[in-house]
Every structure is written in C-alpha cells, then in structure tokens.
C-alpha cells in the first residue's frame, strides 16, 4: 500500500509528519506544495510544539508485504 508523508516544522522547530493512505497518482508536486501551504495557512493541525509554521518535505512510501511460508 502506498501513502504520502508530509513533513512540516512547528513553532518549536520540531519535525511533524502527517501520513495519508492511497494518494492520487501520479502525484503532482505543485498540488502537494499547494496543499501543504493551505495546511499552514489554515492552521489545520495543532501539535504539542505549537502551530505548523513551515514545509520541510514530502514523499511517497510504499510498503510491500510478503508472507513467508513456515513448515
């Protein structure tokens, strides 16, 4: 399963990560950038270290699970 991880900085300078499952693909960097700007502008999330004040990065993560047959 794929997810998008958005990394922000809060008022204390700490990194905050938000993950969203099943992002729309292909991922449009401009849309991600605009969404992150909107999150900051709207104070959409509050953290223990204060409001989110800056974008740090974003990435797509894919977990692949493969069962191992045991005998």
N, C-alpha and C positions, 0 to 999 in steps of 0.2 A: 504494500500500500504506500502511496506517495502522500507527502504532506509538505506544506510550505511553512518555513520557520522565519519569523520576522524578529529581528533583534533591534532593540531600542536602548537608549540611555535615559535613566531617570535623574531627578534633581540631585541625588547623592552621587551621581557618576557611575552607578552600578548598571550592569547589563541586564535587561529584561527580555525574555523570549516568549513569544506567542506562537503557537502551532495551530494550523488549520488543516484538517484532513481533506483529501481529494481536491486539490486546486484545479482550476480550469487550465487546460493545456491546449496549445503551447502557452507557457507563461509569458506575459507581456511585461517586460521590465518597466515600461512607462506607467502601466496600470498599477503595478506593485508600488512604485515610487509615489504615485498619486494617492493610493490608499493609505500608505504609511504617513504621508503628510496630513491626510484627513484625520487619522487616528490621533496625531499630535494636536492638531488644531482644535478638535472637538473634546480633548481630554477624555477620550473614550475609555481608557483604563487607568485605574489608580494603583500604585504599587506601594509597598511598605516604605520605599525610599522616596516617595513623593511622585509628582506627575512625570509623565514621559516628556522629555524635552528635545530629544534628537534621534535621528535614524542612525543605525550602525551598519546593518547588513540584512540580507535576505538570502534564503537558499531553499532548494528543493531537496528533500530527503526521501529516499526510497528504501524501505525495509523489505528484504527478501527472506522469507522463512522457508526452510527446507527441513522436513521431518526426517529423522534418522530411524530406520527400521532396526529395532532391537530384537535379538533372538533369545 
